Amino acid sequence: MTYSLRSLLVAIAVAALLGTTSATAATASTTSLDGTILTALAGSESAEAPTASAKASDGTLERGCRDYPVRYKVKHAGEDWLLDLIVRDRSGADVASVSLHGVASPRKGRTTFSVCRSAVEAGRFTVRGVLTNRDGYDQTEHAVGKHRFWLKRR
């Protein structure tokens, strides 16, 4: 077996190990011992950017300090992600925040934030945030679209 043929087989084996069944094809190159470059086709999944969303329902701003529900969903993130959600009142002031970690939280679920009626005024609130996707020492941040909801007085 010549070095070129061996390199081609190595490239195909690497492509098979990395292999996916996607129809899109990427090229994997390897250099043989005699200096020639061989290229083999390997399937590759098109990686989608991580996204997250958060939604809170309209409700009543109760007396005292209460917990209000927020639904969230994380898509296409690795195992180590962090979702930071911030709730703002109608003046734009941050009134509550919630942090969820991918190791301990499901990708889709419900959590709560706490607000005290004496500290905020009833009206329109906004929940928005940042999804941080971690891969080893690399981390990327992705904005979470804002969602508006109402907390009204009785």
C-alpha positions in Angstrom: 0.0 0.0 0.0 1.5 3.4 -1.0 1.5 6.4 1.3 -1.1 8.2 -0.9 -3.5 5.4 -0.6 -2.9 5.1 3.1 -3.5 8.8 3.6 -6.7 8.6 1.6 -7.9 5.7 3.8 -7.0 7.7 6.9 -9.0 10.7 5.6 -12.0 8.5 4.9 -11.7 6.9 8.3 -11.5 10.3 10.0 -14.5 11.4 8.0 -16.4 8.3 9.0 -15.6 8.9 12.7 -16.6 12.5 12.5 -19.3 11.5 10.1 -22.8 12.6 10.1 -25.6 11.7 7.7 -26.3 15.2 6.6 -26.6 15.9 2.8 -24.3 18.9 3.1 -20.6 18.1 2.5 -17.5 19.6 3.9 -13.9 18.7 3.0 -11.4 17.2 5.3 -7.8 17.3 4.2 -4.8 15.3 5.2 -1.2 15.4 4.1 0.5 12.1 3.2 4.1 11.3 4.1 5.2 12.1 0.5 3.8 15.6 0.8 0.7 15.3 -1.4 -2.5 16.6 0.0 -5.6 14.4 -0.2 -9.1 15.5 0.2 -12.0 13.4 1.2 -15.7 14.3 1.5 -17.2 14.1 4.9 -20.7 14.9 5.9 -21.3 17.8 8.3 -24.3 18.9 10.2 -24.9 22.6 9.8 -24.7 23.8 13.3 -27.5 26.2 14.2 -26.8 29.2 16.5 -28.1 28.7 20.1 -31.3 30.6 20.8 -33.5 31.2 23.9 -36.9 32.7 24.5 -38.7 33.7 27.7 -42.4 34.6 28.2 -44.4 35.8 31.1 -48.2 35.9 31.3 -50.2 38.9 32.1 -51.4 38.9 35.7 -52.3 40.8 38.8 -49.7 42.6 41.0 -50.5 41.2 44.4 -49.9 42.8 47.8 -46.5 42.1 49.4 -43.7 40.2 47.7 -44.8 37.4 45.3 -43.4 35.0 42.8 -44.6 35.3 39.2 -44.0 32.6 36.6 -41.8 32.8 33.5 -41.6 30.1 30.8 -38.3 29.7 29.0 -36.9 27.6 26.2 -33.2 27.0 25.1 -32.4 25.5 21.7 -29.2 24.4 20.0 -27.0 25.1 23.0 -24.4 22.7 24.4 -24.6 21.0 27.7 -23.0 24.0 29.6 -25.2 27.0 29.1 -26.3 29.9 31.3 -29.6 31.8 30.8 -29.8 35.2 32.6 -33.2 36.7 32.5 -33.9 40.3 33.6 -37.4 41.8 34.3 -37.8 45.5 33.9 -40.7 47.7 34.9 -42.3 50.4 32.8 -39.7 53.0 33.7 -36.9 50.7 32.4 -35.5 49.9 35.9 -34.4 46.3 36.5 -36.7 44.9 39.2 -35.9 41.1 39.2 -33.5 38.6 37.6 -33.2 34.9 37.3 -30.2 32.7 36.3 -30.6 29.2 35.0 -27.7 26.8 34.4 -27.8 24.0 31.8 -26.2 21.5 34.1 -29.1 21.8 36.6 -32.0 23.1 34.6 -34.0 21.5 31.7 -33.9 23.2 28.3 -37.5 24.0 28.5 -39.4 24.8 31.6 -40.9 27.3 34.1 -39.3 29.4 36.7 -40.3 32.3 38.8 -39.1 35.8 39.6 -40.0 37.8 42.8 -41.4 41.3 42.8 -42.7 43.4 45.7 -45.7 45.6 45.0 -44.3 48.3 47.3 -41.2 48.5 45.1 -42.8 48.7 41.6 -45.8 50.3 39.9 -48.4 48.3 38.1 -48.1 48.4 34.3 -46.2 46.9 31.5 -43.1 44.8 32.3 -40.5 43.4 30.0 -38.5 40.2 30.3 -35.3 39.9 28.3 -31.9 38.3 28.8 -28.7 36.7 27.6 -27.9 33.1 26.7 -24.3 32.2 27.3 -23.2 29.0 25.5 -19.9 27.6 26.9 -17.6 25.1 25.1 -14.5 24.6 27.2 -12.9 28.0 27.5 -14.9 29.4 24.6 -18.1 31.1 25.4 -20.5 33.0 23.2 -23.4 35.2 24.2 -26.7 35.4 22.4 -29.5 38.0 23.1 -32.9 36.7 24.2 -35.7 38.6 22.5 -37.8 40.8 24.8 -41.3 39.8 25.8 -43.8 42.3 27.2 -46.4 41.5 29.8 -48.7 43.3 32.1 -49.0 43.2 35.9 -52.1 45.2 36.9 -53.5 46.2 40.2 -56.9 44.8 41.2 
